[in-house]
Amino acid sequence: MKKILIALLVVLVVLQFFQIDKTNPAVDESKDFLKTQNTPEEIASIIKTSCYDCHSNQSNYPLYSYVQPAGWFLKGHIDEGREELNFSTFTDYELKRQDHKLEECIEYIEKDEMPLGSYTLVHREAALTEAQKNTLINYFKSVRTKLNYKE
């Protein structure tokens, strides 16, 4: 049993030498959702707190990101989140995709699927209250109306 514990400890120590890349891509504010939509500060604050760590090029890496394998798990979520929706490059999307992404935002918030429970477990400030959910849903609906996308 002692040899197994020592082996596990050695493996955990070795894993720490394989750190994730914590470099964020450059941000061009002319493409950022919050800037291009002139999002009111109250709503922008909610989106930054609950969405931007995984869905923008402005991720904040907490202390636990330096501990592997937790950092790998976190980086995987960030990479997947950016691939699915990146608010920092929102205007690069075609109008149809912008509309669809906003529709998905509304749906995920309504179903309590975003922000992820595993994220809000550690980042309590990112959990949305009912009032914040309604605010975001109404805001995303209003932006969809402004986009005026017709199939």
C-alpha positions as CSV (number, residue, x, y, z in Angstrom):
1,M,0.0,0.0,0.0
2,K,2.8,2.4,0.8
3,K,4.5,1.8,-2.6
4,I,1.2,2.6,-4.3
5,L,0.8,5.8,-2.4
6,I,4.3,6.9,-3.2
7,A,3.8,6.0,-6.9
8,L,0.6,8.1,-7.0
9,L,2.4,11.0,-5.4
10,V,5.2,10.8,-7.9
11,V,2.7,10.7,-10.8
12,L,0.9,13.8,-9.4
13,V,4.2,15.7,-9.0
14,V,5.2,14.8,-12.6
15,L,1.8,15.9,-13.9
16,Q,2.5,19.4,-12.6
17,F,5.3,19.8,-15.2
18,F,2.6,19.7,-18.0
19,Q,0.9,23.0,-17.5
20,I,-1.9,24.3,-19.8
21,D,-1.4,27.3,-22.0
22,K,-3.1,30.2,-20.2
23,T,-2.6,32.7,-23.0
24,N,-5.8,34.4,-24.2
25,P,-6.1,35.2,-27.9
26,A,-6.0,38.9,-28.7
27,V,-9.3,40.8,-28.3
28,D,-10.5,43.1,-31.1
29,E,-13.3,45.1,-29.4
30,S,-14.8,45.9,-32.8
31,K,-15.9,42.2,-32.9
32,D,-17.0,41.8,-29.3
33,F,-20.6,41.2,-28.7
34,L,-20.9,43.5,-25.7
35,K,-19.2,46.4,-27.5
36,T,-21.0,46.0,-30.9
37,Q,-24.4,45.7,-29.3
38,N,-23.8,48.6,-26.9
39,T,-24.8,46.3,-24.1
40,P,-26.0,48.2,-20.9
41,E,-23.4,47.9,-18.1
42,E,-25.8,46.0,-15.8
43,I,-26.3,43.3,-18.4
44,A,-22.7,43.3,-19.6
45,S,-21.6,42.7,-16.0
46,I,-23.9,39.6,-15.8
47,I,-22.6,38.2,-19.1
48,K,-18.9,38.9,-18.2
49,T,-19.4,37.2,-14.8
50,S,-21.4,34.2,-16.0
51,C,-20.3,33.6,-19.6
52,Y,-17.0,35.2,-20.5
53,D,-14.6,32.9,-18.8
54,C,-15.6,30.1,-21.2
55,H,-17.2,31.9,-24.1
56,S,-14.7,34.7,-24.9
57,N,-11.0,35.4,-25.4
58,Q,-11.0,37.0,-21.9
59,S,-10.8,33.9,-19.7
60,N,-9.5,34.3,-16.2
61,Y,-7.4,31.3,-15.0
62,P,-7.9,30.7,-11.2
63,L,-5.2,29.3,-9.0
64,Y,-6.6,25.7,-9.4
65,S,-5.7,25.9,-13.1
66,Y,-2.1,25.4,-12.1
67,V,-2.9,22.1,-10.5
68,Q,-3.1,19.2,-12.9
69,P,-5.3,17.4,-14.0
70,A,-7.8,20.2,-12.9
71,G,-6.1,22.6,-15.3
72,W,-6.6,20.3,-18.2
73,F,-10.2,19.9,-17.4
74,L,-10.6,23.6,-17.2
75,K,-8.8,24.2,-20.5
76,G,-10.9,21.6,-22.2
77,H,-14.1,23.5,-21.1
78,I,-12.7,26.8,-22.2
79,D,-11.6,25.5,-25.6
80,E,-15.0,23.8,-26.1
81,G,-16.9,26.9,-24.9
82,R,-15.0,29.2,-27.3
83,E,-15.6,26.8,-30.2
84,E,-19.3,26.7,-29.5
85,L,-19.8,30.4,-28.9
86,N,-17.1,33.1,-28.7
87,F,-18.5,36.5,-27.7
88,S,-15.1,38.1,-28.5
89,T,-15.5,37.2,-32.2
90,F,-19.3,37.4,-32.4
91,T,-19.4,39.7,-35.5
92,D,-17.2,37.2,-37.4
93,Y,-20.3,35.0,-37.5
94,E,-22.7,35.3,-40.4
95,L,-26.0,36.9,-39.4
96,K,-27.8,33.6,-39.5
97,R,-25.3,32.1,-37.0
98,Q,-25.5,35.1,-34.7
99,D,-29.2,34.7,-34.6
100,H,-28.9,31.0,-33.9
101,K,-26.3,31.5,-31.2
102,L,-28.6,34.0,-29.4
103,E,-31.5,31.6,-29.7
104,E,-29.3,28.9,-28.1
105,C,-28.3,31.3,-25.3
106,I,-32.0,31.8,-24.5
107,E,-32.7,28.1,-24.6
108,Y,-29.7,27.1,-22.4
109,I,-30.6,29.8,-19.8
110,E,-34.2,28.8,-19.8
111,K,-33.3,25.1,-19.2
112,D,-30.7,26.0,-16.6
113,E,-28.0,24.4,-18.7
114,M,-25.8,27.5,-18.7
115,P,-23.6,28.4,-16.9
116,L,-22.5,24.8,-16.3
117,G,-23.2,23.5,-12.8
118,S,-19.6,22.4,-12.5
119,Y,-18.5,26.0,-13.1
120,T,-21.0,27.6,-10.7
121,L,-20.0,25.0,-8.0
122,V,-16.6,26.7,-7.8
123,H,-17.6,30.2,-9.1
124,R,-20.7,30.9,-7.0
125,E,-20.8,34.5,-8.4
126,A,-21.5,33.1,-11.8
127,A,-24.8,31.4,-10.8
128,L,-27.7,33.2,-12.2
129,T,-30.7,34.4,-10.1
130,E,-34.1,34.2,-11.6
131,A,-34.1,37.9,-12.2
132,Q,-30.7,37.7,-14.0
133,K,-32.0,34.9,-16.2
134,N,-35.0,36.9,-17.2
135,T,-32.8,39.9,-17.8
136,L,-30.5,38.0,-20.1
137,I,-33.3,36.2,-21.9
138,N,-35.1,39.4,-22.6
139,Y,-31.9,41.1,-23.7
140,F,-30.9,38.3,-26.1
141,K,-34.4,38.4,-27.5
142,S,-34.1,42.1,-28.1
143,V,-30.8,41.7,-29.8
144,R,-32.3,39.0,-32.1
145,T,-35.0,41.4,-33.0
146,K,-32.4,44.1,-33.8
147,L,-30.5,41.6,-36.0
148,N,-33.7,41.2,-37.9
149,Y,-32.6,37.9,-39.4
150,K,-35.2,36.4,-41.7
151,E,-34.8,32.9,-43.2
